[in-house]
Amino acid sequence: MKAIISAACAAVFLLSGCATTTTTQNWAKFTIDEHGRVSDVTFEKSSGSDIMDASLKRGVISRFYEVVPKPLPNRTYLQPLVLVTPTTLEDYMRQDAKTAD
């Protein structure tokens, strides 16, 4: 019975964000290990900053466990994301370097 409920929850989770997909949509792919813990998170598109990607990974992992409290072992889950990157000092530095040439 628990397996049926878990499978239904996983299906709802996967289908909840699949209604519309645009070219600006980003996906987080969660790989679950044999113990039912997130072993890897990869993004379809990177934000361009390692620091921002690490921060985003921490956020999506905590959100993932809210949506799927007991993920099935040896599975892969997808979570739709909308990546909004704020302007940072790094962005200004890159713009200055481009205009200097």
Secondary structure, DSSP 8 states (H G I E B T S, - for coil): -HHHHHHHHHHHHHHHT-S---TT-EEEEEEE-TTSSEEEEEESS--S-HHHHHHHHHHHHHHHHHH-SS--TT-EEEEEE-------HHHHHHHHHHHH-
